[in-house]
Amino acid sequence: MKVIDWATLERGVDLPQEPIALSIGVFDGVHRGHRSLIELIHGFSEDTVATVLTFPDNPARRLRPQSYHGDLESYRFRLEKLEALGVGVVIAVEFNERFRSLSGEAFLDCLRAVLALRYLAIGSNFRCGRDMQMGAHEVRRYLEGYGVRVDIAPPVVDNELQLPVSSTVIRRAVLDGDLERVRRLLGSEFEVDVATVPLLHHRSECRMRKHDCTQVLPYAGAFEVEFHCEGGSHRDIVTITENHVRWSWKCNDPNRIRFLRQLKSHEQ
């Protein structure tokens, strides 16, 4: 899988020459709703390259800092999932002031100018451009005027839970420690990337500060987890408090923590 930053794309350097089938979004968690979009770009044509435009740093962190509880997944984990799903190219955009100032038309024109864009799949709540002024149907009208087919995917709903499959709903379930709901909506186990998180060691205990982790974490509780380290993996228990995640010294250098089940909730 090839990863291209926005500056490289604007310069038109080292870009795919093949026709492009594209989807755009944060893809936080790469959950079941996101996978429906990836299925669309895979299914458009065998002659196109499945491409995703995403943001390494979730724009919500900048736009809604007071209410944003953290990412569902690290950028590293997202790239792993996108590659496993057969995405050929990822365009990684820094959500800075320059990018935010682009109108929706200017953003789409930039993509058309440097990519052989043939198809775009977006969600019904998609918005782009300065002040998010351009909605999904406006994007479709604009691009179809240039011969680009645009499909607007309806929301994916879990029929058993009667809940939309969205990053917001899944993030709420993580905060509540409801791992069964998280697993069902996410379509995979919930994992926390700790490869670059500072860890504190004291006697027989390891801990990390919650604010050092960019991912959303349960409010509090005890959880059975699987630690993954360079030397392998093992199961243990983590305790989450208001400010810390704590576990025994047996795994003092993990790169990811897979949450398996809740043993004690913050309400007990």
N, C-alpha and C positions, 0 to 999 in steps of 0.2 A: 504494500500500500504506500502510495506517495503522499507526503504532506507538504502543502504549499502555503506560505503566508500571504497576507493580502498585498504587501508591498511587492512581492515577486509577481503576483497576479497582475497588479497594475502595470508593471514594467513589461509584461508579456513575455517573460523569460522562462524557458524550460517548462512550458505548459503542455498538457496533452493535446495532440493534434486531432484525435478522434472525436466524433460527435459525443456530446455530454448529456447524460440524464442526471438531473440534479435534485437534491432536496436541501432545504435550508432550515436551520433551527439550532437550539442549544444542545439538544439530544442529551439532556441531563438524565443519566441512568440508562440511556438507550433502552427504554422500557417497551412494552408491547405496542403502545401507540406509535412510537418511533419506528419500530420494526415493520409496521404496516406501510409506512412511507418508503422504507428501504425496499420492501417487496415491490412497490410500484415502480421504483426506478430500475430495479432488476428486470421487471417484466415488460418494460417499454419496448426495447429492441436489443437483440443480441449484438448489434453493431455499435452500441453506445457504452461509454464508460460510466459505471455507477459512481457518482460523486456526491459528497456531502460538504456543505459549507456550515461551519460551526464556530463557536467562540470558546477558546481555552479557558477564559474567565467568564463566568456567567454574568451577563449584563445586569441581572437583578441585584447583584452585589453592589453595583454602582447606583442603579436607579432607585432601589428600595432598601438601603442599608439597615434601617431600623427594624424592618419586618422580615428580613431575609435570614433564614436559619442555617444556611449552608447548602453545599452541593450534595446531590444524591451520590455522585461518583466523581472521582478525580479525572482530570483530563487524560492521564495515562491509562486509566481503566476504560474510559470511553473509546480511546483509539484502539485498545485491544479488542473491544466488542465490535467496533465498526469493521476492523480488519477481518474478524472471524465471520462476520455477516457478508463478506465478499465485496465491501466497498473498495474501489480501486484508487480513488483520489479523495483526500480531505483538504479543504481550503480553510485554514485557521485564521480567523479575523480577530485582531485586537480591538475591543470595543472602546476606542478612545474618542476624544472630542472631534477629531477630524472625520472619523468614520460616522459618528453620530450626526454630523452636520450635513451629510449627503441626503438629498431628496430621494424618495423611492425610485423615481425615474432615473436619476443619476446612478444609483446603485445598480439597477437592472441593466442600464446601458453599459456600465463598466463590465459586467459579466458577459454581455453579448459581444462587446468589442474584442475580447481576448479569448473567449471560449466558443467552440462550435456548439452552442446551446440549442438542443433540440427539444428538451422536455424538462418540466419542473413539477415536482410533487410537493405540496405544502398542506398544512393543516388548516381547518376552517377558521381558527383563531389567529392565523399568521398576520403579522403587521411588519412593515419595514419603512425606512425613510425617516427623515427628521421629524421628531415628535410623533413617530409611529403613525404618520398620516396616511399611509397606503395599506389598505386591507387586502385580504386574499382575492376577492372578486375584482378589485381594481388592478391587482397584479395580473390576473388572468386576462382581463381585457387589454391591458397594455402589451403584454408579451405575445398574445395571439395575433396582435396587429403586425408583429414581425415574424410570424410563422412558427412560433414556439408553442407547443402544446402544453397546457397547464391543467393538472388535475388537483382538485381540492378534496382532500380526504376527510370524511366525516369523523367525529370523535369516536374512539374505541371505548366501548362500555363493557365492563365485566358483568355478565348477566346474573351470575350467582350473587355477587356482592351488591349489584345494582349501583355501581360506582363508575364514574369515568376513569379511564386509565390516563392519569396526568401526573406530571412531576409534583404538582402542588398536593394532590391527594396522597401520593406515595410519601412525600416528605412529612406530611402530617402523621402517617402511620409509623414512620421511623421515630418521630418525636415521642409517640405514645408507646414505643417498644412492641408494636403489634407486628411481629416478624412474619406471621402467616399471611397477613394482608399484604405486607411489603413484597413477599416472595411471589404471591399470586399476581399482583399488578405489575411488578417489575419483570417477572418472567425469569428470574434468576435469584440466587442468594444475595443478600445484602452484604457487601464487603467494604471495609474501610482501608484506604491506602495510607500506610504509616511509614513508607519508605523514606520520606524526607521530614517527618515530624520529629522534633526534639523529644527524646525520652529521658525521664528522670529515674535514677536508680538509687534505691535506699534499702540497705540490708537485703531482706528476702522479697522485696517488692519492686515492680516497675510501674511507672505511671506516665501519663501524658496529660498535658493541660488541654482541655476541650477547645479553648480559643486558639490553640496552635494548629488545630485540624480544620481544614477548609470544608470538610464534609459535615452534613447534618448528623447528629448523634441523638440517641434517646435521652430524654430528660434525666432519668435515673433508673436504677434497677440492677439486677444481677442476670448475666447471660452466659449460656454455654457457647463457646466460640471455637474456631479452629485457627490457630496461628500458622502462618506460612513464613518460613525463614529460608535462608540460603541452604541450610542443611536438611530441610524437609519440613514437616508439619506435625503439629500435635494439638490435641484438644485440651482446653482449660476453661476457667471461669473468669470473666471480667466483671468488675463492679463499677458502675457509673454513678458518680455523684454530681452535684451541681456544677463543679468546676473541673473534675478529673475523671480519667479512665484508669483503673488500677488492675494489676494482675500479678501473678507470682513471678519470681525471677527465672523460672525454667525456660522462658523464651524472652531473652533480653534484647534481641535484635530482629524483630519481625519486619516484614515488608508489606504484609496485608493481614487483616483480621476478618475472618468470615464469621458472621453471626448466624448461629444455628437455632437457638430457642431461648425464650425468656424464662428464667427461673424465678425471678421475683420482680414485680413491677414497682414503679415509684409510688404507687398508691397503697401498697401493702405495708 
